[in-house]
Amino acid sequence: MRRSARIDANQNEIVRHLRKLGFSVAITSGIGKGFPDLVVANYARTVLVELKDGDKPPSDQALTLDETEFHAKWKGNLLVANKLDDILKYFKH
């Protein structure tokens, strides 16, 4: 049986701000098997976002084995983010 997914402490705040700014956000942290925490889109782009809590030490922010494998196989847009600004910078490019 799969344990319920833990969400990063910053997830709810980041999702709230993104939606307030007009982004579409699907919370996918419960899917598991390395699938990223969020799918974020505006009219021009969509990106899968793996959130890491920037308040934790770097060793606690490392990708899990499942995440590493998913990232290696994924051919679409993918971003690892610690904070809202990381995501907003992605969409400014």
C-alpha positions, 0 to 999 in steps of 0.5 A: 500500500502506498503512503499518502503523499507529503506536500512541501510546506510551501506548496499551498502558498505558491499555488494560491499566489499562482492562481491569484496571478491568473495561472492554471494550477493542477495539484498532482503531488498525490500521483506519486511514482516521481510525478511532479507536484504541480502542473502550471500553465498560462496561455503560452506554456505549461510546465511540470513543477517539482517543489522543494522546500527552500527552508530545508537543508540541501540534503533534504531538498534532493530529488528522490529516486522516483523523481530522478527517474521521472525527470530523466525520462520526461521529454517535456517542460520540467522545473524544480522550484524552491519558491514562487519566484523560480516559477515566475522566472521560468514563465518570463523567458 
